[in-house]
Amino acid sequence: MRVTFASVSRHPATKCGQVLDCRPTREFEQAHLSGSVSLPAPEESTDSALEAAYPPIFLPARHEPLLIVACDARTAERLAEWLGSRGRERVDTAVLPTAGAPLPVGLAWVSGPGPDHLWRAPEYLIRHAGLLPPPAAGPVLDLACGSGRACVWLAERGYRVTGVDHEPEALELGGRLAASRDVACRFVQADLRRMRAKLVGPWAAILNFRYLDRSLLAEAPGWLRPGGVLVARTFRDAPGYEGHPHLRHRLRRGELVRAFAAGAFEVLCHEENHDSDGRPAAGIVVRRRIVLPHRGR
C-alpha cells in the first residue's frame, strides 16, 4: 500500500527504524529520512536481481513492518510486490517528489550516510547481552542458529562464535551476512540430534533461540565452563493458543526454570510472555556456578 508522507512519521516501520530507501546512494546521501537505511534497487527488476540485492538476511523479520522509500512509483511497487511474494505481508511504499521538488515538510530529513543495516539480532539477546561473559572468557555456541543473526551480532562485538544448524541455505545466508559485516563466524551444518559429542566445549556461552529439544536443553548447560552463561528463548504453551509449533515443541509453564538445578546454576533472568510475532514464548539466562574446592583444616 502506498502511504503519504504526511503519515510517514506515524507509520509503524518508521517508529521501529525499518525504512528501506531504495534510491541511488547519491540521492540518499543528499537527503533521506532520519533512521532510514540505504539499499539501492538494482538496475534490473528481475527476480534474480532483486534476490541478489535484498536477501532476507539483510531485512527485518518477515512479520515486521517495512516501509520502502523510492523516487518513482514503479520501482517501489515492483519491490513491494516482490517482497510480498516472499512472505512479507506488512510492506508499504512512499514515493518522493520528482528531483528538484521541495521535500515533504514536517519530517526529519538528514544528509550523509545513514544506519548501515535493517536486520536485527534476537531482541532477547540484545536486552540481556550485558549478562554474558566478556569475549576474552572464551567461545560462544549458537544451537540451531538459523541464518546467523545472533552469531554475527556477537562477532561484531568481539566474540568467537560457532553456529550450528541443519539447514544449508540458512547457513549460507549467515555466511553472507558475516561477510557483509566483515566479521568471521564458524558455521557448521549438522543434525543436533546426532553430533552432540563434537559440541561439548567448554563454552563461555551457549545460545538457543526458537528451537526446543528437551534432551539437548538438559545436556547443553553441562558444556559450559564454570561461570559460563546460557541464553535460551523459545516457544511456550498458553491457554487458547493453537498455532505453530506443535504442542510437543512448546514449553510448559515454568519448565525452563525447573530445567536448571539450583545447586549447579544461578538463574539471572526468566520471563514468560510473547514474541513480537504474537506467539507465546519463554526466556531464561542462567550462569553455571563456580564451585570452589573444599579446604579441610
URQUI-V204229 format. One record per residue. PHI is phi in radians with two decimals (NA if undefined). PSI is psi in degrees with one decimal (none if undefined). NEAR is the number of other ideal C-beta (glycine too) atoms within 12 Angstrom. Layout:
PHI,PSI,NEAR  PHI,PSI,NEAR
//
This chain:
NA,138.0,21  -1.52,135.4,23  -2.01,155.0,27  -1.47,155.0,20  -1.19,-18.4,29  -1.15,-24.9,13  -1.85,-0.3,19  -1.05,-40.9,35  -1.10,-23.1,24  -1.67,-3.3,17  -1.20,138.0,32  -1.05,-30.7,23  -1.20,-35.6,35  -1.14,-40.4,29  -1.15,-29.4,15  -1.90,17.2,20  1.22,40.3,26  -2.18,60.1,37  -1.96,120.1,43  -1.77,114.7,45  -1.69,111.7,45  -1.71,13.8,44  -1.28,164.1,33  -0.99,150.4,21  -0.96,-41.2,19  -1.07,-43.6,17  -1.17,-39.9,24  -1.04,-46.3,32  -1.25,-20.3,19  -1.23,-40.2,22  -2.95,131.4,29  -2.65,161.9,37  -1.12,133.5,35  -1.00,130.0,21  1.61,-9.0,28  -1.39,158.6,38  -2.03,134.4,34  -1.52,116.5,33  -2.36,86.7,37  -1.05,140.4,27  -1.22,143.4,36  -1.20,159.7,21  -1.08,-39.0,13  -1.66,146.4,14  -1.89,26.9,25  -1.22,161.4,14  -1.02,-42.8,18  -1.16,-38.1,13  -1.17,-40.8,17  -1.21,-37.1,31  -1.08,-38.7,23  -1.21,-36.5,17  -1.42,-30.4,27  -2.29,61.8,34  -1.11,148.1,26  -1.02,-26.4,31  -1.17,-21.2,34  -1.50,-5.3,33  -2.01,166.4,40  -1.12,168.0,34  -0.99,150.4,30  -1.06,-29.4,23  -1.42,-8.0,20  -1.57,154.5,31  -1.23,149.4,31  -2.48,131.7,45  -1.98,127.0,45  -1.76,127.2,49  -1.88,127.6,48  -2.40,170.0,35  -1.78,-1.8,30  -2.62,147.6,25  -1.13,-36.6,20  -1.09,-45.6,17  -1.09,-44.9,30  -1.10,-45.5,32  -1.19,-37.6,24  -1.14,-43.5,28  -1.15,-42.4,40  -1.11,-41.4,35  -1.10,-43.7,21  -1.15,-43.2,29  -1.12,-36.9,37  -1.10,-35.9,21  -1.22,-14.7,16  -1.70,15.8,20  1.66,8.5,16  -1.67,117.0,28  -1.73,-14.0,18  -1.97,60.2,26  -2.03,122.8,38  -2.12,165.7,34  -2.27,152.9,36  -2.43,126.4,40  -1.90,125.4,29  -1.29,158.5,35  -1.09,167.0,19  -1.08,158.0,12  -0.95,134.7,15  1.62,-17.5,11  -1.35,153.1,12  -1.06,144.2,14  -1.28,149.0,25  -0.97,137.5,22  -1.48,166.3,12  1.46,6.7,15  -2.15,159.0,27  -1.52,103.2,20  -1.77,133.2,26  -2.29,164.5,20  -2.04,170.0,16  1.51,-175.2,15  -1.21,149.9,16  -1.91,-163.9,29  -0.95,151.7,23  -1.80,5.7,19  -2.81,157.4,25  -1.82,-24.0,35  -1.21,159.5,38  -2.45,148.0,27  -1.27,165.6,36  -0.94,132.0,36  -1.04,-34.9,28  -1.14,-37.8,32  -1.16,-44.1,38  -1.05,-43.3,20  -1.15,-32.3,20  -2.00,17.5,29  -1.06,-27.6,28  -1.14,-14.7,15  -1.55,-7.5,26  -1.32,151.9,37  -1.12,160.2,32  -1.18,159.9,20  -0.94,-33.0,19  -1.19,-14.3,12  -1.21,-21.6,23  2.45,-178.1,26  -1.32,162.0,31  -2.07,141.8,44  -2.03,127.8,45  -1.93,110.0,47  -1.48,131.8,44  0.96,57.3,39  -1.29,-10.9,46  1.05,-132.5,35  -1.57,13.2,38  1.46,18.5,45  -1.06,-43.4,42  -1.13,-40.6,47  -1.04,-49.0,46  -1.18,-40.2,40  -1.04,-42.8,36  -1.25,-38.1,39  -1.07,-35.1,34  -1.12,-20.4,26  -1.80,15.1,24  1.71,0.3,20  -1.44,149.2,36  -1.65,115.9,25  -2.14,136.0,40  -2.01,125.4,36  -1.93,134.4,45  -2.12,131.3,39  -2.73,159.0,37  -1.64,-6.6,23  -1.69,110.0,23  -1.12,-32.4,17  -1.14,-40.1,19  -1.14,-42.4,29  -1.16,-33.2,30  -1.10,-41.4,21  -1.12,-38.9,31  -1.07,-41.7,42  -1.11,-37.4,30  -1.18,-39.8,26  -1.15,-43.9,38  -1.05,-42.4,31  -1.11,-38.7,20  -1.17,-24.4,24  -1.75,1.0,26  1.04,44.8,12  -2.24,162.8,23  -1.92,126.5,23  -2.24,147.2,38  -1.72,117.0,27  -1.92,130.9,34  -2.16,124.8,29  -1.52,120.7,22  -2.87,155.2,25  -1.55,115.4,19  -1.15,-13.9,30  -1.40,-12.6,18  -2.19,-10.4,14  -2.15,26.9,17  -1.12,-28.4,23  -1.05,-24.1,12  -1.55,0.8,15  -2.04,13.3,31  -1.25,-10.5,17  1.49,-144.0,27  -1.41,150.5,23  -2.02,146.3,36  -1.34,-28.5,33  -2.68,149.4,46  -2.28,134.7,47  -1.97,146.4,47  -2.64,101.7,48  -2.04,131.7,37  0.93,40.6,37  -2.64,125.2,33  -2.14,111.0,32  -2.25,105.4,26  -1.08,-36.0,22  -1.17,-35.7,13  -1.19,-40.1,29  -1.11,-31.3,32  -1.34,-32.5,23  -1.55,-41.5,23  -1.02,-39.2,37  -1.01,-26.4,38  -1.22,-11.5,26  -1.49,-5.3,31  -1.35,147.2,37  -1.22,155.6,26  -0.96,129.7,25  1.55,-6.2,26  -1.28,158.9,37  -2.16,136.8,40  -1.95,132.5,49  -2.08,118.9,45  -2.32,139.3,48  -2.62,125.7,41  -2.68,-174.8,36  -1.22,148.2,34  -2.33,163.0,33  -1.50,150.8,26  -2.62,148.0,22  -0.95,128.7,8  1.49,-9.4,7  -1.47,127.4,20  -2.27,17.3,13  -1.51,-162.2,19  -1.33,145.1,16  -1.54,-175.8,21  -1.06,152.8,12  -0.90,-36.9,17  -1.19,-14.8,12  -1.81,19.5,21  -2.04,139.2,28  -1.21,146.8,37  -1.51,163.5,22  -1.01,127.4,16  1.31,2.7,17  -1.13,-38.1,23  -1.10,-44.0,35  -1.11,-41.5,26  -1.20,-16.5,20  -1.30,-12.5,32  -2.10,116.0,30  -1.12,130.6,16  -1.06,-31.5,12  -1.24,-25.3,9  -1.80,-22.2,21  -2.37,146.9,33  -1.91,123.0,27  -1.40,116.3,28  -1.58,-28.7,28  -2.82,140.9,27  -2.63,135.9,31  -2.62,151.0,25  -2.24,113.4,25  -2.68,-135.5,18  -2.34,146.9,20  -1.36,171.3,28  -1.15,-18.0,23  -1.55,5.5,20  1.62,-6.8,15  -1.41,138.1,26  -1.07,139.4,29  -2.58,160.2,34  -2.33,145.5,36  -2.37,151.6,36  -2.60,147.0,38  -2.21,122.3,36  -2.23,151.5,37  -2.08,133.0,30  -1.27,127.4,33  -1.19,147.0,22  -1.61,115.4,15  -1.65,115.1,12  -1.38,142.0,8  -1.12,139.7,7  -1.32,131.9,6  -1.96,119.5,5  -1.37,168.2,4  -1.26,none,3
//
